[in-house]
Structure formats: structure tokens, C-alpha cells
Amino acid sequence: MPIADWRVVSAVKTKRAPDARTQAGNADKWQDIALCVWSIGYNLRNCDGKDKYVDMLFDYLTIEPDWDKINYYILLDEPF
């Protein structure tokens, strides 16, 4: 069963990747993806080449990133 939480920590703990085909948000999949992108940046903030992991995420999802939506949802989540 795929996990619904897109944070990197959750994927590492469960040793499973989120499944975009079944667990992406009902309203807009980009909200879930944005939180995953943020989580990668936060958890790997001291690592060189962290962008390659974001690229790997989009390769896994087989979609092109919509950076306008991603940045919007990251900013929207900022107060929380």
C-alpha cells in the first residue's frame, strides 16, 4: 500500500516512495509535490547536489515540474 505522506522522512521510515498515481491530493497534486520538494530541500540543506534528488523525484513521477505551482504551495504552507 502506498504512503500518503510526501515528506522525505516518511518515505525513509517506511522504505517506500509516495505513489503519485493513487495518493496525490484530491484538489491539486502540486500541493503534495510541493511539500515533497520543500522536504527534500530542508532535509538535504547541507548536502551538495540536492537538486539531483528533486530531479529524481520528477523522473520517478514522469512529469515535468510546474515551478509556479510548486513555489505557490510552498509559500502557502510557510505559515504552518
mmJSON file of the N, C-alpha and C atoms, coordinates in Angstrom:
{"data_MODEL":{"atom_site":{
"group_PDB":["ATOM","ATOM","ATOM","ATOM","ATOM","ATOM","ATOM","ATOM","ATOM","ATOM","ATOM","ATOM","ATOM","ATOM","ATOM","ATOM","ATOM","ATOM","ATOM","ATOM","ATOM","ATOM","ATOM","ATOM","ATOM","ATOM","ATOM","ATOM","ATOM","ATOM","ATOM","ATOM","ATOM","ATOM","ATOM","ATOM","ATOM","ATOM","ATOM","ATOM","ATOM","ATOM","ATOM","ATOM","ATOM","ATOM","ATOM","ATOM","ATOM","ATOM","ATOM","ATOM","ATOM","ATOM","ATOM","ATOM","ATOM","ATOM","ATOM","ATOM","ATOM","ATOM","ATOM","ATOM","ATOM","ATOM","ATOM","ATOM","ATOM","ATOM","ATOM","ATOM","ATOM","ATOM","ATOM","ATOM","ATOM","ATOM","ATOM","ATOM","ATOM","ATOM","ATOM","ATOM","ATOM","ATOM","ATOM","ATOM","ATOM","ATOM","ATOM","ATOM","ATOM","ATOM","ATOM","ATOM","ATOM","ATOM","ATOM","ATOM","ATOM","ATOM","ATOM","ATOM","ATOM","ATOM","ATOM","ATOM","ATOM","ATOM","ATOM","ATOM","ATOM","ATOM","ATOM","ATOM","ATOM","ATOM","ATOM","ATOM","ATOM","ATOM","ATOM","ATOM","ATOM","ATOM","ATOM","ATOM","ATOM","ATOM","ATOM","ATOM","ATOM","ATOM","ATOM","ATOM","ATOM","ATOM","ATOM","ATOM","ATOM","ATOM","ATOM","ATOM","ATOM","ATOM","ATOM","ATOM","ATOM","ATOM","ATOM","ATOM","ATOM","ATOM","ATOM","ATOM","ATOM","ATOM","ATOM","ATOM","ATOM","ATOM","ATOM","ATOM","ATOM","ATOM","ATOM","ATOM","ATOM","ATOM","ATOM","ATOM","ATOM","ATOM","ATOM","ATOM","ATOM","ATOM","ATOM","ATOM","ATOM","ATOM","ATOM","ATOM","ATOM","ATOM","ATOM","ATOM","ATOM","ATOM","ATOM","ATOM","ATOM","ATOM","ATOM","ATOM","ATOM","ATOM","ATOM","ATOM","ATOM","ATOM","ATOM","ATOM","ATOM","ATOM","ATOM","ATOM","ATOM","ATOM","ATOM","ATOM","ATOM","ATOM","ATOM","ATOM","ATOM","ATOM","ATOM","ATOM","ATOM","ATOM","ATOM","ATOM","ATOM","ATOM","ATOM","ATOM","ATOM","ATOM","ATOM","ATOM","ATOM","ATOM","ATOM","ATOM","ATOM","ATOM","ATOM","ATOM"],
"id":[1,2,3,4,5,6,7,8,9,10,11,12,13,14,15,16,17,18,19,20,21,22,23,24,25,26,27,28,29,30,31,32,33,34,35,36,37,38,39,40,41,42,43,44,45,46,47,48,49,50,51,52,53,54,55,56,57,58,59,60,61,62,63,64,65,66,67,68,69,70,71,72,73,74,75,76,77,78,79,80,81,82,83,84,85,86,87,88,89,90,91,92,93,94,95,96,97,98,99,100,101,102,103,104,105,106,107,108,109,110,111,112,113,114,115,116,117,118,119,120,121,122,123,124,125,126,127,128,129,130,131,132,133,134,135,136,137,138,139,140,141,142,143,144,145,146,147,148,149,150,151,152,153,154,155,156,157,158,159,160,161,162,163,164,165,166,167,168,169,170,171,172,173,174,175,176,177,178,179,180,181,182,183,184,185,186,187,188,189,190,191,192,193,194,195,196,197,198,199,200,201,202,203,204,205,206,207,208,209,210,211,212,213,214,215,216,217,218,219,220,221,222,223,224,225,226,227,228,229,230,231,232,233,234,235,236,237,238,239,240],
"type_symbol":["N","C","C","N","C","C","N","C","C","N","C","C","N","C","C","N","C","C","N","C","C","N","C","C","N","C","C","N","C","C","N","C","C","N","C","C","N","C","C","N","C","C","N","C","C","N","C","C","N","C","C","N","C","C","N","C","C","N","C","C","N","C","C","N","C","C","N","C","C","N","C","C","N","C","C","N","C","C","N","C","C","N","C","C","N","C","C","N","C","C","N","C","C","N","C","C","N","C","C","N","C","C","N","C","C","N","C","C","N","C","C","N","C","C","N","C","C","N","C","C","N","C","C","N","C","C","N","C","C","N","C","C","N","C","C","N","C","C","N","C","C","N","C","C","N","C","C","N","C","C","N","C","C","N","C","C","N","C","C","N","C","C","N","C","C","N","C","C","N","C","C","N","C","C","N","C","C","N","C","C","N","C","C","N","C","C","N","C","C","N","C","C","N","C","C","N","C","C","N","C","C","N","C","C","N","C","C","N","C","C","N","C","C","N","C","C","N","C","C","N","C","C","N","C","C","N","C","C","N","C","C","N","C","C","N","C","C","N","C","C"],
"label_atom_id":["N","CA","C","N","CA","C","N","CA","C","N","CA","C","N","CA","C","N","CA","C","N","CA","C","N","CA","C","N","CA","C","N","CA","C","N","CA","C","N","CA","C","N","CA","C","N","CA","C","N","CA","C","N","CA","C","N","CA","C","N","CA","C","N","CA","C","N","CA","C","N","CA","C","N","CA","C","N","CA","C","N","CA","C","N","CA","C","N","CA","C","N","CA","C","N","CA","C","N","CA","C","N","CA","C","N","CA","C","N","CA","C","N","CA","C","N","CA","C","N","CA","C","N","CA","C","N","CA","C","N","CA","C","N","CA","C","N","CA","C","N","CA","C","N","CA","C","N","CA","C","N","CA","C","N","CA","C","N","CA","C","N","CA","C","N","CA","C","N","CA","C","N","CA","C","N","CA","C","N","CA","C","N","CA","C","N","CA","C","N","CA","C","N","CA","C","N","CA","C","N","CA","C","N","CA","C","N","CA","C","N","CA","C","N","CA","C","N","CA","C","N","CA","C","N","CA","C","N","CA","C","N","CA","C","N","CA","C","N","CA","C","N","CA","C","N","CA","C","N","CA","C","N","CA","C","N","CA","C","N","CA","C","N","CA","C","N","CA","C","N","CA","C","N","CA","C","N","CA","C"],
"label_alt_id":[null,null,null,null,null,null,null,null,null,null,null,null,null,null,null,null,null,null,null,null,null,null,null,null,null,null,null,null,null,null,null,null,null,null,null,null,null,null,null,null,null,null,null,null,null,null,null,null,null,null,null,null,null,null,null,null,null,null,null,null,null,null,null,null,null,null,null,null,null,null,null,null,null,null,null,null,null,null,null,null,null,null,null,null,null,null,null,null,null,null,null,null,null,null,null,null,null,null,null,null,null,null,null,null,null,null,null,null,null,null,null,null,null,null,null,null,null,null,null,null,null,null,null,null,null,null,null,null,null,null,null,null,null,null,null,null,null,null,null,null,null,null,null,null,null,null,null,null,null,null,null,null,null,null,null,null,null,null,null,null,null,null,null,null,null,null,null,null,null,null,null,null,null,null,null,null,null,null,null,null,null,null,null,null,null,null,null,null,null,null,null,null,null,null,null,null,null,null,null,null,null,null,null,null,null,null,null,null,null,null,null,null,null,null,null,null,null,null,null,null,null,null,null,null,null,null,null,null,null,null,null,null,null,null,null,null,null,null,null,null],
"label_comp_id":["MET","MET","MET","PRO","PRO","PRO","ILE","ILE","ILE","ALA","ALA","ALA","ASP","ASP","ASP","TRP","TRP","TRP","ARG","ARG","ARG","VAL","VAL","VAL","VAL","VAL","VAL","SER","SER","SER","ALA","ALA","ALA","VAL","VAL","VAL","LYS","LYS","LYS","THR","THR","THR","LYS","LYS","LYS","ARG","ARG","ARG","ALA","ALA","ALA","PRO","PRO","PRO","ASP","ASP","ASP","ALA","ALA","ALA","ARG","ARG","ARG","THR","THR","THR","GLN","GLN","GLN","ALA","ALA","ALA","GLY","GLY","GLY","ASN","ASN","ASN","ALA","ALA","ALA","ASP","ASP","ASP","LYS","LYS","LYS","TRP","TRP","TRP","GLN","GLN","GLN","ASP","ASP","ASP","ILE","ILE","ILE","ALA","ALA","ALA","LEU","LEU","LEU","CYS","CYS","CYS","VAL","VAL","VAL","TRP","TRP","TRP","SER","SER","SER","ILE","ILE","ILE","GLY","GLY","GLY","TYR","TYR","TYR","ASN","ASN","ASN","LEU","LEU","LEU","ARG","ARG","ARG","ASN","ASN","ASN","CYS","CYS","CYS","ASP","ASP","ASP","GLY","GLY","GLY","LYS","LYS","LYS","ASP","ASP","ASP","LYS","LYS","LYS","TYR","TYR","TYR","VAL","VAL","VAL","ASP","ASP","ASP","MET","MET","MET","LEU","LEU","LEU","PHE","PHE","PHE","ASP","ASP","ASP","TYR","TYR","TYR","LEU","LEU","LEU","THR","THR","THR","ILE","ILE","ILE","GLU","GLU","GLU","PRO","PRO","PRO","ASP","ASP","ASP","TRP","TRP","TRP","ASP","ASP","ASP","LYS","LYS","LYS","ILE","ILE","ILE","ASN","ASN","ASN","TYR","TYR","TYR","TYR","TYR","TYR","ILE","ILE","ILE","LEU","LEU","LEU","LEU","LEU","LEU","ASP","ASP","ASP","GLU","GLU","GLU","PRO","PRO","PRO","PHE","PHE","PHE"],
"label_asym_id":["A","A","A","A","A","A","A","A","A","A","A","A","A","A","A","A","A","A","A","A","A","A","A","A","A","A","A","A","A","A","A","A","A","A","A","A","A","A","A","A","A","A","A","A","A","A","A","A","A","A","A","A","A","A","A","A","A","A","A","A","A","A","A","A","A","A","A","A","A","A","A","A","A","A","A","A","A","A","A","A","A","A","A","A","A","A","A","A","A","A","A","A","A","A","A","A","A","A","A","A","A","A","A","A","A","A","A","A","A","A","A","A","A","A","A","A","A","A","A","A","A","A","A","A","A","A","A","A","A","A","A","A","A","A","A","A","A","A","A","A","A","A","A","A","A","A","A","A","A","A","A","A","A","A","A","A","A","A","A","A","A","A","A","A","A","A","A","A","A","A","A","A","A","A","A","A","A","A","A","A","A","A","A","A","A","A","A","A","A","A","A","A","A","A","A","A","A","A","A","A","A","A","A","A","A","A","A","A","A","A","A","A","A","A","A","A","A","A","A","A","A","A","A","A","A","A","A","A","A","A","A","A","A","A","A","A","A","A","A","A"],
"label_entity_id":["1","1","1","1","1","1","1","1","1","1","1","1","1","1","1","1","1","1","1","1","1","1","1","1","1","1","1","1","1","1","1","1","1","1","1","1","1","1","1","1","1","1","1","1","1","1","1","1","1","1","1","1","1","1","1","1","1","1","1","1","1","1","1","1","1","1","1","1","1","1","1","1","1","1","1","1","1","1","1","1","1","1","1","1","1","1","1","1","1","1","1","1","1","1","1","1","1","1","1","1","1","1","1","1","1","1","1","1","1","1","1","1","1","1","1","1","1","1","1","1","1","1","1","1","1","1","1","1","1","1","1","1","1","1","1","1","1","1","1","1","1","1","1","1","1","1","1","1","1","1","1","1","1","1","1","1","1","1","1","1","1","1","1","1","1","1","1","1","1","1","1","1","1","1","1","1","1","1","1","1","1","1","1","1","1","1","1","1","1","1","1","1","1","1","1","1","1","1","1","1","1","1","1","1","1","1","1","1","1","1","1","1","1","1","1","1","1","1","1","1","1","1","1","1","1","1","1","1","1","1","1","1","1","1","1","1","1","1","1","1"],
"label_seq_id":[1,1,1,2,2,2,3,3,3,4,4,4,5,5,5,6,6,6,7,7,7,8,8,8,9,9,9,10,10,10,11,11,11,12,12,12,13,13,13,14,14,14,15,15,15,16,16,16,17,17,17,18,18,18,19,19,19,20,20,20,21,21,21,22,22,22,23,23,23,24,24,24,25,25,25,26,26,26,27,27,27,28,28,28,29,29,29,30,30,30,31,31,31,32,32,32,33,33,33,34,34,34,35,35,35,36,36,36,37,37,37,38,38,38,39,39,39,40,40,40,41,41,41,42,42,42,43,43,43,44,44,44,45,45,45,46,46,46,47,47,47,48,48,48,49,49,49,50,50,50,51,51,51,52,52,52,53,53,53,54,54,54,55,55,55,56,56,56,57,57,57,58,58,58,59,59,59,60,60,60,61,61,61,62,62,62,63,63,63,64,64,64,65,65,65,66,66,66,67,67,67,68,68,68,69,69,69,70,70,70,71,71,71,72,72,72,73,73,73,74,74,74,75,75,75,76,76,76,77,77,77,78,78,78,79,79,79,80,80,80],
"pdbx_PDB_ins_code":[null,null,null,null,null,null,null,null,null,null,null,null,null,null,null,null,null,null,null,null,null,null,null,null,null,null,null,null,null,null,null,null,null,null,null,null,null,null,null,null,null,null,null,null,null,null,null,null,null,null,null,null,null,null,null,null,null,null,null,null,null,null,null,null,null,null,null,null,null,null,null,null,null,null,null,null,null,null,null,null,null,null,null,null,null,null,null,null,null,null,null,null,null,null,null,null,null,null,null,null,null,null,null,null,null,null,null,null,null,null,null,null,null,null,null,null,null,null,null,null,null,null,null,null,null,null,null,null,null,null,null,null,null,null,null,null,null,null,null,null,null,null,null,null,null,null,null,null,null,null,null,null,null,null,null,null,null,null,null,null,null,null,null,null,null,null,null,null,null,null,null,null,null,null,null,null,null,null,null,null,null,null,null,null,null,null,null,null,null,null,null,null,null,null,null,null,null,null,null,null,null,null,null,null,null,null,null,null,null,null,null,null,null,null,null,null,null,null,null,null,null,null,null,null,null,null,null,null,null,null,null,null,null,null,null,null,null,null,null,null],
"Cartn_x":[0.845,0.0,0.884,0.645,1.478,1.244,2.273,2.137,1.526,0.835,0.176,0.984,1.969,2.749,3.968,4.096,5.145,6.432,6.538,7.785,8.847,10.075,11.184,11.335,11.182,11.338,10.367,9.14,8.15,8.521,9.02,9.414,10.595,11.541,12.702,12.287,11.429,10.998,10.258,9.418,8.635,9.346,10.458,11.232,10.385,9.41,8.568,8.448,8.297,8.112,6.622,6.261,4.857,4.413,3.19,2.656,1.768,2.267,1.536,0.257,0.211,-0.967,-2.174,-1.956,-3.092,-3.19,-2.089,-2.097,-1.949,-1.832,-1.735,-3.039,-2.931,-4.079,-5.292,-6.456,-7.69,-7.862,-7.439,-7.644,-6.579,-5.338,-4.245,-3.012,-2.57,-1.403,-0.171,-0.131,1.045,1.251,0.209,0.379,1.223,0.897,1.666,3.093,3.222,4.546,5.382,4.771,5.493,6.036,5.245,5.718,6.858,6.84,7.939,9.201,9.058,10.201,10.781,9.905,10.365,11.104,10.541,11.135,12.517,12.672,13.984,14.976,14.572,15.455,15.801,14.82,15.047,15.935,15.625,16.365,17.769,17.985,19.3,19.965,19.574,20.049,21.561,22.226,23.678,24.426,23.72,24.336,24.553,25.663,25.894,25.073,24.577,23.856,22.468,21.811,20.473,19.459,19.764,18.841,18.682,19.692,19.581,18.479,18.216,17.166,15.781,15.667,14.409,14.207,15.283,15.195,14.789,15.326,14.97,13.486,12.956,11.529,10.69,11.007,10.211,10.434,11.621,11.85,10.967,10.883,10.04,8.565,8.141,6.736,6.412,7.437,7.315,6.464,6.743,6.082,7.119,6.792,7.628,7.165,8.096,7.699,7.007,5.968,5.293,5.765,6.874,7.528,6.666,5.785,4.878,3.974,3.379,2.504,3.293,4.446,5.271,5.65,6.149,6.531,5.329,4.179,2.957,2.585,2.564,2.161,3.202,4.473,5.492,5.272,4.995,4.72,3.429,2.443,1.173,1.33,2.219,2.444,3.369,4.03,5.025,4.507,3.283,2.837,2.664,2.579,2.352,3.655],
"Cartn_y":[-1.181,0.0,1.236,2.169,3.363,4.284,5.068,6.022,7.307,8.039,9.279,10.505,10.368,11.49,11.673,12.821,13.069,13.599,13.679,14.151,13.069,13.509,12.574,11.669,12.227,11.439,10.265,10.479,9.399,8.313,8.715,7.728,6.904,7.546,6.823,5.867,6.326,5.475,4.236,4.41,3.28,2.51,3.064,2.48,2.305,3.201,3.2,4.612,4.744,6.055,6.365,7.648,8.002,7.633,7.297,6.89,8.004,8.73,9.88,9.46,8.227,7.799,7.576,7.282,6.979,7.874,8.509,9.241,10.746,11.263,12.712,13.351,14.594,15.289,15.324,15.377,15.406,16.719,17.826,19.132,19.429,19.284,19.603,18.8,17.954,17.118,17.948,19.181,20.02,20.433,20.432,20.753,19.667,18.421,17.312,17.302,17.518,17.513,18.673,19.835,20.993,20.71,20.056,19.732,18.723,17.839,16.889,17.621,18.533,19.318,20.131,20.745,21.505,20.586,19.42,18.479,18.023,17.781,17.408,18.539,19.766,20.9,21.084,20.9,21.08,19.985,18.758,17.638,17.491,17.996,17.891,19.257,20.211,21.592,21.722,20.786,20.856,19.974,19.403,18.487,19.195,18.891,19.376,18.534,19.15,18.421,17.98,18.69,18.26,18.381,19.233,19.385,18.094,17.247,15.987,15.103,15.256,14.466,14.972,16.272,16.819,16.321,16.314,15.783,14.309,13.551,12.13,11.967,12.866,12.817,12.957,13.944,14.161,13.075,12.501,11.338,10.176,9.953,8.88,9.12,10.379,10.708,10.804,10.861,11.002,12.21,13.338,14.601,15.713,16.792,17.99,18.861,19.461,20.298,21.579,21.953,23.237,24.143,24.851,25.601,26.731,27.298,28.333,27.757,26.606,25.978,25.468,24.893,24.382,25.512,26.6,27.74,28.351,28.399,28.915,28.09,26.771,25.915,25.907,26.053,26.157,27.438,28.543,29.799,29.718,29.051,28.911,28.109,27.155,26.318,26.984,28.039,28.674,29.049,29.584,29.943,28.739,27.535,26.356,25.741],
"Cartn_z":[0.0,0.0,0.0,-0.914,-0.982,0.21,0.516,1.602,1.077,1.941,1.526,1.9,2.745,3.228,2.338,1.743,0.769,1.381,2.698,3.29,3.169,2.953,2.77,3.984,5.169,6.396,6.41,5.988,5.974,4.978,3.832,2.829,3.31,3.998,4.511,5.622,6.525,7.629,7.145,6.125,5.627,4.531,4.041,2.94,1.692,1.537,0.335,-0.185,-1.475,-2.088,-2.171,-2.131,-2.324,-3.734,-3.888,-5.181,-5.718,-6.689,-7.228,-7.94,-8.396,-9.145,-8.252,-6.973,-6.113,-4.895,-4.49,-3.24,-3.388,-4.581,-4.75,-4.274,-3.874,-3.284,-4.196,-3.59,-4.358,-5.095,-4.493,-5.104,-6.156,-5.79,-6.715,-6.319,-7.207,-6.918,-6.623,-7.135,-6.95,-5.5,-4.708,-3.297,-2.618,-2.86,-2.29,-2.826,-4.114,-4.731,-4.196,-4.01,-3.479,-2.085,-1.253,0.09,0.056,-0.906,-1.064,-1.524,-2.475,-2.945,-1.796,-0.996,0.167,1.143,1.384,2.324,1.866,0.587,0.055,0.324,0.021,0.257,1.717,2.589,4.022,4.6,4.28,4.857,4.283,3.088,2.455,2.334,3.182,3.072,3.189,3.824,3.984,2.996,2.047,1.08,-0.254,-0.871,-2.23,-3.2,-4.24,-5.272,-4.889,-3.949,-3.537,-4.67,-5.663,-6.797,-7.587,-7.56,-8.3,-7.709,-6.402,-5.78,-6.181,-6.376,-6.894,-8.324,-9.108,-10.472,-10.461,-9.513,-9.404,-9.082,-8.244,-7.914,-9.176,-10.004,-11.211,-12.252,-12.264,-13.14,-12.695,-11.38,-10.84,-11.166,-11.029,-11.285,-12.769,-13.6,-15.056,-15.445,-14.78,-15.116,-15.111,-15.788,-15.757,-14.599,-13.862,-12.724,-13.176,-12.477,-12.676,-11.542,-11.763,-10.695,-10.154,-10.965,-10.452,-9.36,-9.633,-8.641,-7.436,-7.684,-6.593,-5.642,-6.199,-5.357,-4.649,-5.311,-4.689,-3.454,-3.597,-2.475,-1.349,-1.696,-0.648,0.149,-0.533,0.172,0.965,0.428,1.12,2.421,2.42,3.601,4.62,4.234,5.094,6.491,6.646,7.994,8.928,8.384,9.202,9.557],
"occupancy":[1.0,1.0,1.0,1.0,1.0,1.0,1.0,1.0,1.0,1.0,1.0,1.0,1.0,1.0,1.0,1.0,1.0,1.0,1.0,1.0,1.0,1.0,1.0,1.0,1.0,1.0,1.0,1.0,1.0,1.0,1.0,1.0,1.0,1.0,1.0,1.0,1.0,1.0,1.0,1.0,1.0,1.0,1.0,1.0,1.0,1.0,1.0,1.0,1.0,1.0,1.0,1.0,1.0,1.0,1.0,1.0,1.0,1.0,1.0,1.0,1.0,1.0,1.0,1.0,1.0,1.0,1.0,1.0,1.0,1.0,1.0,1.0,1.0,1.0,1.0,1.0,1.0,1.0,1.0,1.0,1.0,1.0,1.0,1.0,1.0,1.0,1.0,1.0,1.0,1.0,1.0,1.0,1.0,1.0,1.0,1.0,1.0,1.0,1.0,1.0,1.0,1.0,1.0,1.0,1.0,1.0,1.0,1.0,1.0,1.0,1.0,1.0,1.0,1.0,1.0,1.0,1.0,1.0,1.0,1.0,1.0,1.0,1.0,1.0,1.0,1.0,1.0,1.0,1.0,1.0,1.0,1.0,1.0,1.0,1.0,1.0,1.0,1.0,1.0,1.0,1.0,1.0,1.0,1.0,1.0,1.0,1.0,1.0,1.0,1.0,1.0,1.0,1.0,1.0,1.0,1.0,1.0,1.0,1.0,1.0,1.0,1.0,1.0,1.0,1.0,1.0,1.0,1.0,1.0,1.0,1.0,1.0,1.0,1.0,1.0,1.0,1.0,1.0,1.0,1.0,1.0,1.0,1.0,1.0,1.0,1.0,1.0,1.0,1.0,1.0,1.0,1.0,1.0,1.0,1.0,1.0,1.0,1.0,1.0,1.0,1.0,1.0,1.0,1.0,1.0,1.0,1.0,1.0,1.0,1.0,1.0,1.0,1.0,1.0,1.0,1.0,1.0,1.0,1.0,1.0,1.0,1.0,1.0,1.0,1.0,1.0,1.0,1.0,1.0,1.0,1.0,1.0,1.0,1.0,1.0,1.0,1.0,1.0,1.0,1.0],
"B_iso_or_equiv":[0.0,0.0,0.0,0.0,0.0,0.0,0.0,0.0,0.0,0.0,0.0,0.0,0.0,0.0,0.0,0.0,0.0,0.0,0.0,0.0,0.0,0.0,0.0,0.0,0.0,0.0,0.0,0.0,0.0,0.0,0.0,0.0,0.0,0.0,0.0,0.0,0.0,0.0,0.0,0.0,0.0,0.0,0.0,0.0,0.0,0.0,0.0,0.0,0.0,0.0,0.0,0.0,0.0,0.0,0.0,0.0,0.0,0.0,0.0,0.0,0.0,0.0,0.0,0.0,0.0,0.0,0.0,0.0,0.0,0.0,0.0,0.0,0.0,0.0,0.0,0.0,0.0,0.0,0.0,0.0,0.0,0.0,0.0,0.0,0.0,0.0,0.0,0.0,0.0,0.0,0.0,0.0,0.0,0.0,0.0,0.0,0.0,0.0,0.0,0.0,0.0,0.0,0.0,0.0,0.0,0.0,0.0,0.0,0.0,0.0,0.0,0.0,0.0,0.0,0.0,0.0,0.0,0.0,0.0,0.0,0.0,0.0,0.0,0.0,0.0,0.0,0.0,0.0,0.0,0.0,0.0,0.0,0.0,0.0,0.0,0.0,0.0,0.0,0.0,0.0,0.0,0.0,0.0,0.0,0.0,0.0,0.0,0.0,0.0,0.0,0.0,0.0,0.0,0.0,0.0,0.0,0.0,0.0,0.0,0.0,0.0,0.0,0.0,0.0,0.0,0.0,0.0,0.0,0.0,0.0,0.0,0.0,0.0,0.0,0.0,0.0,0.0,0.0,0.0,0.0,0.0,0.0,0.0,0.0,0.0,0.0,0.0,0.0,0.0,0.0,0.0,0.0,0.0,0.0,0.0,0.0,0.0,0.0,0.0,0.0,0.0,0.0,0.0,0.0,0.0,0.0,0.0,0.0,0.0,0.0,0.0,0.0,0.0,0.0,0.0,0.0,0.0,0.0,0.0,0.0,0.0,0.0,0.0,0.0,0.0,0.0,0.0,0.0,0.0,0.0,0.0,0.0,0.0,0.0,0.0,0.0,0.0,0.0,0.0,0.0],
"pdbx_formal_charge":[null,null,null,null,null,null,null,null,null,null,null,null,null,null,null,null,null,null,null,null,null,null,null,null,null,null,null,null,null,null,null,null,null,null,null,null,null,null,null,null,null,null,null,null,null,null,null,null,null,null,null,null,null,null,null,null,null,null,null,null,null,null,null,null,null,null,null,null,null,null,null,null,null,null,null,null,null,null,null,null,null,null,null,null,null,null,null,null,null,null,null,null,null,null,null,null,null,null,null,null,null,null,null,null,null,null,null,null,null,null,null,null,null,null,null,null,null,null,null,null,null,null,null,null,null,null,null,null,null,null,null,null,null,null,null,null,null,null,null,null,null,null,null,null,null,null,null,null,null,null,null,null,null,null,null,null,null,null,null,null,null,null,null,null,null,null,null,null,null,null,null,null,null,null,null,null,null,null,null,null,null,null,null,null,null,null,null,null,null,null,null,null,null,null,null,null,null,null,null,null,null,null,null,null,null,null,null,null,null,null,null,null,null,null,null,null,null,null,null,null,null,null,null,null,null,null,null,null,null,null,null,null,null,null,null,null,null,null,null,null],
"auth_seq_id":[1,1,1,2,2,2,3,3,3,4,4,4,5,5,5,6,6,6,7,7,7,8,8,8,9,9,9,10,10,10,11,11,11,12,12,12,13,13,13,14,14,14,15,15,15,16,16,16,17,17,17,18,18,18,19,19,19,20,20,20,21,21,21,22,22,22,23,23,23,24,24,24,25,25,25,26,26,26,27,27,27,28,28,28,29,29,29,30,30,30,31,31,31,32,32,32,33,33,33,34,34,34,35,35,35,36,36,36,37,37,37,38,38,38,39,39,39,40,40,40,41,41,41,42,42,42,43,43,43,44,44,44,45,45,45,46,46,46,47,47,47,48,48,48,49,49,49,50,50,50,51,51,51,52,52,52,53,53,53,54,54,54,55,55,55,56,56,56,57,57,57,58,58,58,59,59,59,60,60,60,61,61,61,62,62,62,63,63,63,64,64,64,65,65,65,66,66,66,67,67,67,68,68,68,69,69,69,70,70,70,71,71,71,72,72,72,73,73,73,74,74,74,75,75,75,76,76,76,77,77,77,78,78,78,79,79,79,80,80,80],
"auth_comp_id":["MET","MET","MET","PRO","PRO","PRO","ILE","ILE","ILE","ALA","ALA","ALA","ASP","ASP","ASP","TRP","TRP","TRP","ARG","ARG","ARG","VAL","VAL","VAL","VAL","VAL","VAL","SER","SER","SER","ALA","ALA","ALA","VAL","VAL","VAL","LYS","LYS","LYS","THR","THR","THR","LYS","LYS","LYS","ARG","ARG","ARG","ALA","ALA","ALA","PRO","PRO","PRO","ASP","ASP","ASP","ALA","ALA","ALA","ARG","ARG","ARG","THR","THR","THR","GLN","GLN","GLN","ALA","ALA","ALA","GLY","GLY","GLY","ASN","ASN","ASN","ALA","ALA","ALA","ASP","ASP","ASP","LYS","LYS","LYS","TRP","TRP","TRP","GLN","GLN","GLN","ASP","ASP","ASP","ILE","ILE","ILE","ALA","ALA","ALA","LEU","LEU","LEU","CYS","CYS","CYS","VAL","VAL","VAL","TRP","TRP","TRP","SER","SER","SER","ILE","ILE","ILE","GLY","GLY","GLY","TYR","TYR","TYR","ASN","ASN","ASN","LEU","LEU","LEU","ARG","ARG","ARG","ASN","ASN","ASN","CYS","CYS","CYS","ASP","ASP","ASP","GLY","GLY","GLY","LYS","LYS","LYS","ASP","ASP","ASP","LYS","LYS","LYS","TYR","TYR","TYR","VAL","VAL","VAL","ASP","ASP","ASP","MET","MET","MET","LEU","LEU","LEU","PHE","PHE","PHE","ASP","ASP","ASP","TYR","TYR","TYR","LEU","LEU","LEU","THR","THR","THR","ILE","ILE","ILE","GLU","GLU","GLU","PRO","PRO","PRO","ASP","ASP","ASP","TRP","TRP","TRP","ASP","ASP","ASP","LYS","LYS","LYS","ILE","ILE","ILE","ASN","ASN","ASN","TYR","TYR","TYR","TYR","TYR","TYR","ILE","ILE","ILE","LEU","LEU","LEU","LEU","LEU","LEU","ASP","ASP","ASP","GLU","GLU","GLU","PRO","PRO","PRO","PHE","PHE","PHE"],
"auth_asym_id":["A","A","A","A","A","A","A","A","A","A","A","A","A","A","A","A","A","A","A","A","A","A","A","A","A","A","A","A","A","A","A","A","A","A","A","A","A","A","A","A","A","A","A","A","A","A","A","A","A","A","A","A","A","A","A","A","A","A","A","A","A","A","A","A","A","A","A","A","A","A","A","A","A","A","A","A","A","A","A","A","A","A","A","A","A","A","A","A","A","A","A","A","A","A","A","A","A","A","A","A","A","A","A","A","A","A","A","A","A","A","A","A","A","A","A","A","A","A","A","A","A","A","A","A","A","A","A","A","A","A","A","A","A","A","A","A","A","A","A","A","A","A","A","A","A","A","A","A","A","A","A","A","A","A","A","A","A","A","A","A","A","A","A","A","A","A","A","A","A","A","A","A","A","A","A","A","A","A","A","A","A","A","A","A","A","A","A","A","A","A","A","A","A","A","A","A","A","A","A","A","A","A","A","A","A","A","A","A","A","A","A","A","A","A","A","A","A","A","A","A","A","A","A","A","A","A","A","A","A","A","A","A","A","A","A","A","A","A","A","A"],
"auth_atom_id":["N","CA","C","N","CA","C","N","CA","C","N","CA","C","N","CA","C","N","CA","C","N","CA","C","N","CA","C","N","CA","C","N","CA","C","N","CA","C","N","CA","C","N","CA","C","N","CA","C","N","CA","C","N","CA","C","N","CA","C","N","CA","C","N","CA","C","N","CA","C","N","CA","C","N","CA","C","N","CA","C","N","CA","C","N","CA","C","N","CA","C","N","CA","C","N","CA","C","N","CA","C","N","CA","C","N","CA","C","N","CA","C","N","CA","C","N","CA","C","N","CA","C","N","CA","C","N","CA","C","N","CA","C","N","CA","C","N","CA","C","N","CA","C","N","CA","C","N","CA","C","N","CA","C","N","CA","C","N","CA","C","N","CA","C","N","CA","C","N","CA","C","N","CA","C","N","CA","C","N","CA","C","N","CA","C","N","CA","C","N","CA","C","N","CA","C","N","CA","C","N","CA","C","N","CA","C","N","CA","C","N","CA","C","N","CA","C","N","CA","C","N","CA","C","N","CA","C","N","CA","C","N","CA","C","N","CA","C","N","CA","C","N","CA","C","N","CA","C","N","CA","C","N","CA","C","N","CA","C","N","CA","C","N","CA","C","N","CA","C","N","CA","C","N","CA","C","N","CA","C"],
"pdbx_PDB_model_num":[1,1,1,1,1,1,1,1,1,1,1,1,1,1,1,1,1,1,1,1,1,1,1,1,1,1,1,1,1,1,1,1,1,1,1,1,1,1,1,1,1,1,1,1,1,1,1,1,1,1,1,1,1,1,1,1,1,1,1,1,1,1,1,1,1,1,1,1,1,1,1,1,1,1,1,1,1,1,1,1,1,1,1,1,1,1,1,1,1,1,1,1,1,1,1,1,1,1,1,1,1,1,1,1,1,1,1,1,1,1,1,1,1,1,1,1,1,1,1,1,1,1,1,1,1,1,1,1,1,1,1,1,1,1,1,1,1,1,1,1,1,1,1,1,1,1,1,1,1,1,1,1,1,1,1,1,1,1,1,1,1,1,1,1,1,1,1,1,1,1,1,1,1,1,1,1,1,1,1,1,1,1,1,1,1,1,1,1,1,1,1,1,1,1,1,1,1,1,1,1,1,1,1,1,1,1,1,1,1,1,1,1,1,1,1,1,1,1,1,1,1,1,1,1,1,1,1,1,1,1,1,1,1,1,1,1,1,1,1,1]
}}}
